[in-house]
Amino acid sequence: MNRIIVAAYALLGLPGWVHCQSSQSARQPAKAQAQPKLAQPKFLTLPFDPRRARLERDFVGHDIKAVVEAIKNSPFLKEKSEFETTSAFETRRASFADRPLFGGVTPKTQLAFVLSTDPSFAPGFKYDADSETMTVTATGSAEEFTVEKGETTLDALVVRIERRRDAYIGGNAFGANVKVDRTHADDWGVAFDQDNWVFESLGDFDFQRGFTHSIPMTSDAAQTLKPFARLLLVCHLKDPWLRHKVFGKSATVSDPSEIFADENYLEVVPDELWLFNSQTGEVVRKFSEASVSSDADEQLKLKLRQTPLLLQVTAPSQVYRVSIDDSAEGTGVIVGVKTFRAKQKIVVTLDYPGDLSHLMMALNGKPYTPNWTKESTYVGDHEFITSATVTISLPTGQ
């Protein structure tokens, strides 16, 4: 799971750790108390109609868990039997696309999934009162999946997550005992080709991927929307239909936490992304490949309203240091395109950049040729650059 919290799911596997006693079973049973029953969400069981102009209150879309389980259990996708001819097997698998999954939903159905509101994966809705813009962000990741011939990397979004927690007393071969907190996470999400209109790089590393878009909005409208803002992904399935991953983190004496994650991703083609108000059902904006492309100029103008300096640096792999508006210096690695935003001043230093000609820069959407301040030495006619710094300031009065 290549997300920002990827470290919590890294496969560390330390041998010698044993379960001694469940801390839950060691406690005296508590007196059972009646718990109020929560209303079950009313998931769609029919195809989603993308022509809709409004949604129901507390709309939840399709149940991604039910879609995953229906695909897993489909008799048309079972492995080939030794008693089945290759022709019959291929015919059976090909017929899956026309078979119902549940209700009126088939593999050809247009599906609608409301993105997770879990704090680890929830979309972001940030309002800037000075520029009167709401910025919508959906954070995903680049996930590697094993296939028959090597690996493939897809963009992924988590739609739903369930966690189960307990604890036990664990010990190792050296006699150390400690209480271990154990978490089992079940994730359901969607994955799609990286050559898509939805995602772009959101950070210094390839796996930090996501959607971001700014919308002009009054302060009153933003205050009304933000507590109930949700994102809905409209998509359709594609072969091979389902991807699966398992990750785990073993406990140690210094870090007595154990995590296991079981992940299921539907392979889809994203059609639209809807911003809507879950309290009223109002559809605020429908994003699509066509709308994102046509909004490119408007997006640049909105970003410049928030941060009048917008510097894009393109490099295959480059270590940098940066200070934004005289803030403390931060560091990172440019892999592909990195964007720096500021209200007054950007100072970027590249460490050991080699030949600066491999860099491309754009300032406020236009090609930019920097005036570098370099620390370097010469050997003959060859210049060895230790660091190169460029300072960009907003002209006085702007």
C-alpha positions, 0 to 999 in steps of 0.5 A: 500500500504505497500511501503516505502511511505506507510505513505502517503497512510495510512487510517487516516479518520478524521471526521468534514472536509468539502469542502468549495470551489474549489481553481481551480473554484475560479480563473479566467479561463486562456486563453486556449493554444494549447498543443502539442499532445504526441505520444501514446505508441504502446502497444502489442495486441498479445501474447508476444514471449519470444524467442525474442532476440531484442525488438523494439525501445521504446518498451512498452509491453502490456497495463496493464490498458487495461488488468485490464479493460478487466478482470473487464468487462468480462461477464464470471466473473460476480457474480452469478445471482439468476436465474443462476444455480450453475453449469451454473455459475461455467461453465461460470467462468471456460470458462473465461480462453479461452476467448479473452480479446482484440486483440489476448490476452487471459488469457492464453497469455504470457504478457510483462509489462515494469515496471514503470519509475515513480520516486516513483517506478522506478527500480534502475540501479547503477554502481560501477566503482571500481568493474565494476558492474551494480546493477539492483534493482526493489523495490516492496512490500508485499501487504495484500489482503482480501479474502473470508476466511481471508487475503493473502499476495502477493509480488507486483510491480507497472507497471503504475501510473496516478495522478490527482491533484487539491485543495479546501478550507477546514474547520473543526468544529472549524472554521479553514479554509485552502487550501487542496491539493488533489491527486488521484492516480490510480495504476496498477501492478502485484502481485504474491506468496511470495514463488518465485524466483524474490523477497527477503527482501530489508530492515528491515521490511517484506513489503520491498521486491524486486529484486536485481542482479549485472552484470559485465559491462565496464564503457563505456557500463554502460554509454551507457545503464543507461539513457535508461535501463528498466526492462520488466516482462514476466508473465502469469495470474492466478486465481483469475486474479485480486486483488483490494485495496483502500487507503486514507489519510484525510486532517488536519489543520497541514497536509492539503493534501488529498490522495486517491489511487485506486489500481488494481493488476493482479495476475500473475506467473513471468516467466522472468525479462528482462533488455533492452535498450529502445533506441536500443531495445537490450536485455542485460540480461534475468533473470529467476528462473534457471538463478538466481539460477545458478548465486548465486556463481557469485553474491556473488563474484560480491558483494564481489568485491564491498564490501569485507565484507558481513555479514548476520544475521538471527533472528526472531526479533532483534533490532540492532545498526550498524556502517559501515566503521566507519560511524555514527551509524544506527538502525533497526530491523532484521526480518528474514535475514539482510545483512550488507556490508562494505569495511573495517569494520562492528560493530553490536550491538544487544540490549537485545538479550536474548539467542544469540543461536537463531541468525545465522550468515554468513560472505562472504557466510560461517557460522560465529561464532562471538566473542561477547563483552557483557554487562550483569549481572548474577542472579545465573547461568543465564546471562541477556544480555543488549547488545552484540557487534561484530566487524568485520574488513578486514585483513590488506593488503586486 
